[in-house]
Amino acid sequence: MALIHPDFTIGIEEEYLLVDRDSLALADAPEALMEDCKTQLQDQVSPEFLNCQIEIGTKVCRTVAEARDDLKRLRSCVAACAARHNLAPIAASCHPFADWRNQTHTNKDRYNMLAGDLAGVVRRMLICGMHVHVGIDPPDRRVDLMNQLSYFLPHLLALSCSSPFWQGQDTGLSSYRLTVFDNLPRTGLPPRMESFGEFERSVQALVDLGVIEDSSKIWWDLRPSHQFPTLESRICDVQPRLEHALTLAAITQALARMLWRLAVRNQRWRIYDRFLLAENRWRAQRYGVREGLIDFGLGEITPMGDLVEELIELLTEDAAFFESVAEIEGARDMLRSGTSSGRQRQVYSDALHAQDDHDHALQAVVRHLIEEFHADL
């Protein structure tokens, strides 16, 4: 493999839910709102599968500092446009009390086709995620790093959890979004592949059969992007707080460079069986940062606090290269303050204790999510 230094540029995509400021229930995006956003943001904003969702994507950024400026601009614009319609965006992966049965999907060819292909399963997709693209060339290197970076996906998920409630009930999970998403085909941890050619041949086999039209219908937690020369992480719940989103993006970018540094020295991160990684994925999905993950090298369950400190140390050189030391060290703040799932549960508990009203407590959670979205703007 020729030695090509990837540029490691990053791009962040986020999906938001729109809520009515009075009822705090989900609300469809009025056509005028989307037109207003598009006038200001052009192709950086688009409707999502459901009418109550909106998606944004940053420009290609060299650093997390660049991404901060663009993401703040995008979030601010969506919030301002929504406010003109008495709506507010929330960046949580599930709405605390909405019922998926009451939602309608966006009338676009792509989404109409999805609704037809995936039937009742896709109707339940009342979920939002955060995707981080990292620019990596050549394509074979992209697949090589996908195999190794998969080890860290549960770490990213654990820090990102923001979906404890579903249809008015506490699910007991920290990321219920993944439970819903995993009902789709072609999801979960990526399989181990030896080359980009193998990836292309596997996708083409399904395309030739008419099962899918292209690799955009491959929804793994980590995949070579269909559109861009990037590796795309799709594991994370979306973040109510801007700075937490940037921390996850910074860690993803630095991990890619760290693994590339190993690769060009003919070294690599040990690749564990997908079965074992799936156990950590489940632990992250269930517990968030509370119960720790399995360290397969040590052969023991390690607290997330220790894993975060190891991660910060591991990425020291790469954080310095990208000038993202503060953002990566922000993972400590995410541990101290807890994930969004933990904060949502605390708000619910406090409100329930104050008024002993389940519906009121769930509404308090939505108000909290609105406040967190606007806090950094």
N, C-alpha and C positions, 0 to 999 in steps of 0.2 A: 504494500500500500504506500503510495507516494506521500511524502510528508507535506501536507497542506495545513497551514495554521488557520483553523476556523475563526470567523470573526466574533462568534458568540453573541451576536446581537440578540436582543430580546423583544418580544411583543407580548402584551397581556390582553386577554379577552375576558370580559366579565358579563354575566347575565344578571339582570335585576327583575324583581317583581314590582308591580305598580299597585299601590293601595290607595283607597279613598281616605282622605285625611279625617273625615268625620266618623265613618263606620269602621275604618281600619281594615275593611274587607278588601279582597282583590278587586281590581277594576280593569276593564279593557283599555288599551291605549287608544285614545281618539285619533282619527286620521290627522287632525290638525296638529296634535302633539308630535307625531312622527315626522310630519312635514317641517315643523318648527325645528326639531332636532337635526334633520337632514340638511336644512338650509345652513345651519351653523357647523355641522360636523361632517357633512358629505357622506362618504362611504365608511366612515368610522362608527356609524350607528346603523342598526337594522332591526326589524321586528324579529322575534323568535317564534318557536313553534306555536306557543299559546298566545292569544291576544293580550294577555295580562303581563307579558314579558317584553323586555327590550334588551338588546345586546350591544355592547360597545367593544371596540378594539383599538389599542394604542397604535401609533406609528411604529416603524422599526426603530428601536432605540439602542444606542451603544452601551448605555449604563442605566442603572436603576435610578440615578438622579434624573436622567432624561425621562424615564418612564414615569417618575413621580409627577413631573410637570404636566405631561400629557394626560395621565390618568386623572389627575385633579381637575384639569380642564374638562374632560369628558364627563366625570361625575357631576361637576358643577352645572354644566349645561343641561344634562338630563334632569337634575333636581329643579333647576329654574323653569324649564319648559313644563315639567310635570306640575309645578306649583300653580301655574297659570290655569290649570284645569282642576284645581283642588285635589291633586294627586301627589303622592310622594313615592320615590323609589326606596326599596329596601334591598340590601345585599346579603340576604340569608338564603340558604339553599332550599329551605322549605318554609312556606307560610305557616304560622302556628295553628290556625284553625280553618283554613280554606278547605273546601271539598273539591277534589279534582273533577267530580261528575258535573259540576256547574260551569266548567271552563270550556271555551271553544277554541279551536285551532285557527291560526292565521291562514287566510285564503290565498295561498301562493302555490304554484305548481309543485315545488319541492315538498312543502308540508302536506299538500293533498295526497301526494304519492306516499309519503311516510304514513299518513293516516290509513291509507288503503293497504299498504304492505304489512304494517305492524299491528293493525286491528286494535283490540281493546288494550293491549299492553302500552301502546304509545299514548293513549288517552290519560294514563296515570302520570305522565311525565311532567308533573307540576313541580319541577325541580330546577335549580340554577347552579351552575358551576363556574369555575375559574380555570382558564387554560393559559399556560405559559409556553411560548415558543422560544427556542434557542437555536440560533443559526449555526449549523454544523455542516461542513463539507470535508471530504467527498461523501457521497451517499453511503458507501460501505462503512465509513466511520460512524455515520449516523446510526446505523443498525448495531454496530459494535457497542456504541455507548448506550443504546437502548437496552441491550442485554444486561449491562452493568448497573445502569441507573435505576433499573427496576427494584434493586435492593432497597433503595431509599424512598420509594413511593409510600410505604406505610408511615415513615417519619413525617413526610409532608402532609399526608392525610390527617394524622393525629393532631398536628398543630392547627389544621384548618377547619376542624369540625364546626359546622354552624347549623345543623338540622336535627335537633332533638325531638321536635313536635311534628305530628302528622295528623291532620283532620281532628284537631282539638285534643289529642292525647299525647302524653309523654311516652315515646316509644321505648325508652330505656337505652336507646342507642345515641351515640354522639353524632353520627352521620347517617341519618335515615335516607338521605339522598341516594347513597350507593345501593341501598336495598332496592329502591325503586328502579334505578338505572340498570342494575344487573339483570332485570327481567328482559332487557333488550338482547338480541343476538349480537355476537361479535364484540362483547364487552369484557372487562376484567383485565388482569395482568397480561401483558403481551407475551406471546410464546417466544422461546429462544430461537433466533434465526442466525444463519451463518453469513448472510450477505444481503445487500439491497436487492440483488437479483432474485434471491429466494423470496423476499417479501413481494416483489413485483409479480413473480410467477404464481404465488399463492393468491394474490388479489385477482390476477388475470383469469385464473381458473373459475372464480365466481362470476366475473364479468362475462366470460364466454358462455356461461350457463344462463345468463340473464338474471342471476340472483341479485346482484348489485350493479350499479352503473360505473362506480369508480371507488377509490380507496377512502373517499370521504364517509363511506358507510361502515368503515372499520372504526369502532368506538372504544378501542383499548384505553387503559389508563395512561399509556405512553405510546406514541406512534410516530412514524415519519409523517409529516404533514402532507396532505394531498396538494395544497396550494403553494407551499413555500419550501425552500431548502432548509427546513428546520426539524428538530425533534420537538414534539408537542406533548407536554405534560398535561393530563386531563384529570388527575386524581383528586384535586383539591375542591372542597366546598368553597363557595364564594365568600368573601370577607366583608363584614359590616364596616370595619375600620380600614381606611386607606393604607395606613402604615403597615398593618399586618399583611395586606396583599403584597406590598413591596418587599417585605421580609421573605415571604414564600418565593417570590420571583427571584430575589437575590440569591437565595439558597440554591434554587434550581439552576441558575446561570453558573454559579461557582462550582456546583457539583459536576456539571458538564465539563468545565475546564479542568477540574481536578482529575477526572477520569481520563481526559485526553492527555494530560501530562503523564499519567501512568502508561497509557497506550504507546506513546512515542518512545518510551524507555523499555518497550517490550514487557511491560507489567500490566496487571489488570486487577480490578476488584473481583473477588471470588464470586462466581455465579452459582447461586443456590437453586435447588429445584423449585419450580413454580409452586408446588404443593406447600413447601415450607414458607415461602414468601406470602402465600395466601393466608397463612395463619396469622402473620403479623398484620396483614391488611385487615383481617377480621378484628384483631385486637384494637387496632386504631379506630375502626368503624364503630366498634362497641364502646370503647372506653375513652377515646380521645387521648389526652395526655395523662390520665389518672393512673393507669395500671402498668405502664411500661410495655416494651416490646422485647421479643426474644433476640438476644445477641447470639447468633449461631456460631460465632467464633469462640465465645466464652462458654456457650452451652447453658445459658441462664437467662432469666427474664431481668432486664435492666431498666431501672426507672427512667422516665423521659428526661428528667433533669440531667442525669449522667449522659444520656445519649445526645442531648443538645450541646452539652459542653464538649463532648468528643467531636461533634460535627463542626462546631465553631473552630476548634483547634485544627481539625483536618483541612478546613477551608481557609486557613490564615493567609497563605500565599495568594490564593485566588481572590479573596475579599480585598486584599491590598491592591491587586492588579486592577480590579474593577472599581476601586474606591467605594466599596459597599460594606466596609467593616461595621459601621453603625447599624445598617439594615440587617445584616446577618446576626449581629448580637441582639437585635430586636426579638429574636426567638426567646430570649430570656424573659422579656416582658410578656410575651404570649403565654409563657408558663406561669408567670406570677399572676397575671390577670385571669388566667384560664382561657379556654377556647370560648368562642361565641356561644357554643352549646351550654357551657357551664354558666356563662353570664345570663343567658336567657332563662335557664332554670332558676337562677337566683332571683331574677326579677319576678318570675311567676310565683315563686314561694313567698317573697315579701308581699306581693300584692294580694295573694290568697290569704295570708295571715292577717293583713290589714282589713279586708272586707269579706272574706269567706265567700267569694263569688268566683267560680271557675271561669266564666266567660269574661268577666272584668279582668281577671289575672292574665288571660291570654291576650286581651287587648293591650294590657300594659306591656307585654312583651313586644308587640308590634310598635308601640310608641317608642320603646327603648331602641328598637332597630332603626327607626327613622332618625332618632337623635344621633345614633352612632354613625350613620351614613353621612350626616351633615356636619359632624364634629370637626373633621379635618379639611373642610372646604373653605 
